[in-house]
């Protein structure tokens, strides 16, 4: 009996142990989560596309718009106006997108879904391109492998910037080939918010991105850039590109919450929102006004109260007048003042802007919230004498405005620049005019493009400076690409302000992230050693190597931008 009792206990213990293990496994399974082994790639693809769109507009509409002098802030604007980035530059969100994208690609290979493979290659190229453009050398070949080999891939080495660009271009070539099929055995369904699974449009996206990156190399490796651009421009059947607004990868915003709204929107946020702080920059406003550019009315709000110094008045006088004509211009609401009124405040007419409609903030003012006789001198200013960005940008859905990852305007300006260099890329003037027209069309102003282009101030003059200036204007809300163009060419001719911006010239790159410097320090130091210090590299507070004013490979030995 004793032996039998022991056997029974042993059997019962084994059964109980197996049962407990089974229950523990079940407890560790998330009933609301997706099993990666069974997940359809479309469930993850939609996240890749939406998060990429958000990442691009968060850069191009916010702080990089400050760097490229589209906008300035009159409250909490040190990063926006002064390039005082501290430890705010972080790439974890971009690598998060790439991890999801890698899942889509691996799953597509497993299931033999060429359509999804091609799409994933394009998105990989887009996001890794952004990372290397922003930082320089970066984890690439060893990235996204943290679950494969423990510590080795947890702290990956940094690939050289040149090799990342080479791989991006190779992947875009591969994507164009994969997507060039008459039919596919899978569908993206509604997961593809850009193109609805249209492979031809994804090919256009891929080849247009390749034009972007070949032009990125044009000062560093001109022969490589020339050959690549001529290859694409010379064979449109093999290399279709984006030539119209309908071809653009664009994404709207539902506007239901912070997670699906245009950045820095105002409603339902409070008065402390970023929308209230963002104002037009004087640099862009002056450029638009000088060319009678109608895009200003869809990007900016006119001042609600203009200022006029009346030479016929004397004394310390100020008064508000409605619907009055001054020097032939109707001013709906104007604050009329005297020179004595200004003198009592310790300023002169040179310190204010009297434009009747549009007034931008000058770059990096010490007290931007007080500019132009602001009636509200607190941060998050309600300044009535400065142009806010258009009210559409205050809405969660941005009034239907879309983020665009690459545009027909950009593609035409790339080809115009290539042709102006003497490369076989079509007619420079034709592409220049089409670039402007495409930008006007995006903003609902297509009917006004011809009148704008034929102005003497705008008509093509054959210079790359003019092409890049128009490209900069057209990059409104997508200023990141304008920053990389400026870094490559020095156009448009923008500068910081001595004593107000961290350095008197614009920065060239982002700091390597603080967390990366702490956890992956050896590889960060190796990457730092390949950055080339400049006279401004001691600015910013993280040493001469990891400085926004140190040169990554892409600009070394080019003599650009300053």
Beta strands, then each sheet from edge to edge (+ up, - down):
strand 1: 71-73
strand 2: 250-251
strand 3: 278-280
strand 4: 306-309
strand 5: 318-326
strand 6: 329-337
strand 7: 403-404
sheet 1: 1+ 3-
sheet 2: 2+ 7-
sheet 3: 4+ 6+ 5-
end
